[in-house]
Amino acid sequence: MLPKFYIDSDITKAETLPADFYRSPEVFEALKAKVFYSSWQWLGDVSQLADAQSVAPSVLLDGFLTEPIILTKDKEENIHCLTNVCTHRGNLVAQQAGKSKKLICGYHGRRFKLNGAFEHMPEFGEALDFPRPCDDLHRFPIRQWGPFLFAGLKPSFDFQEVIDTMNKRVGFMPLQDFKLDDTRSKDYVVNAHWALYCDNFLEGFHIPFVHDDLDEVLDYGNYDTVLHEHLNLQIGYADENTETIFDLPKEHIDYGKKVAAYYYWAFPNMMFNFYPWGCSVNLVQPISMNRTKVSFYSYVYDATKLDKGAGAGLDKVEIEDEEVVEGVQQGVRSQFYNAGRFSPTREKGVHHFHCLLTQFLNR
């Protein structure tokens, strides 16, 4: 039976998730259904559907959820996210990206519109009560933010609320003009539980101890964390010698402040790090209990500000983070460690994450 986890809502009293959370196979499996199927995932950007009547199949979190999906853009240029599993015998409908007026299963010829609606099936003229609604391809809810696409499999909240909250601070940036720079995008494999990687991201407490270069450009004393329902934000303010900061409009909530970076985390595994040059999207993808793939996608808006300020040296920062997280992975395997306490001033984001995990797991 899956254990019940408890995190006190009062951070001054709360203990962290116990070590058993990170080393239990049963908990790891439960996270798939209770957390990942109940939340949202980043699907990339609209460039994969550049033209009307485009299709782009993929596998959502391959090796973990392993959910076949397909993005389509119909002739009216509406974007859809569908299951890529034929409702006849379960074959994959689309095998490769490209242009297509219809979705046709290559096994027995079942045909669907690009919005997933069933259209035709050979040799089914004598089938009674056919077709039914279940013969359509399943449609997943989809949201778009600038060029970015998101879908939920069985989401328990609306991602539009997350988008609207992020827009309040970074919506002044021309997101539609952000362009993916493949030369700066990279995958990392971290030998640790995916949640430990998120734990590390969600606090700036470790910056002076782990990230020398980053510490030189940020004002650690004013580092701030802002919590929202399924989202939190860490604001990195520039120190007095750092000139690469956001040019904020007068009506902005942070106007007059020297903001070097906005670090957004969206539950459960997405990070959107905004710098004056653009955005680094980080996806944390579980592979096993002690192995995680982290994908960095760099979307550049102002190339003249690259490699400056808080948005410089991201690869070095990542390697430093991996070393610490892998050390924690080894530590939580100890029989002499159970749980720790939260710093009320520096670990509000980690506490928020742990509260959400227990909330979803205990449903």
Beta strands, then each sheet from edge to edge (+ up, - down):
strand 1: 40-45
strand 2: 54-60
strand 3: 67-73
strand 4: 79-83
strand 5: 98-99
strand 6: 103-104
strand 7: 111-112
strand 8: 118-120
strand 9: 139-140
strand 10: 142-145
strand 11: 148-152
strand 12: 179-180
strand 13: 186-190
strand 14: 224-227
strand 15: 231-237
strand 16: 259-266
strand 17: 270-275
strand 18: 278-288
strand 19: 291-300
sheet 1: 1+ 11- 10+
sheet 2: 5+ 2- 3+ 4- 9+
sheet 3: 6+ 7- 8+
sheet 4: 12+ 19- 13+
sheet 5: 12+ 19- 18+ 17- 16+ 15- 14+
end
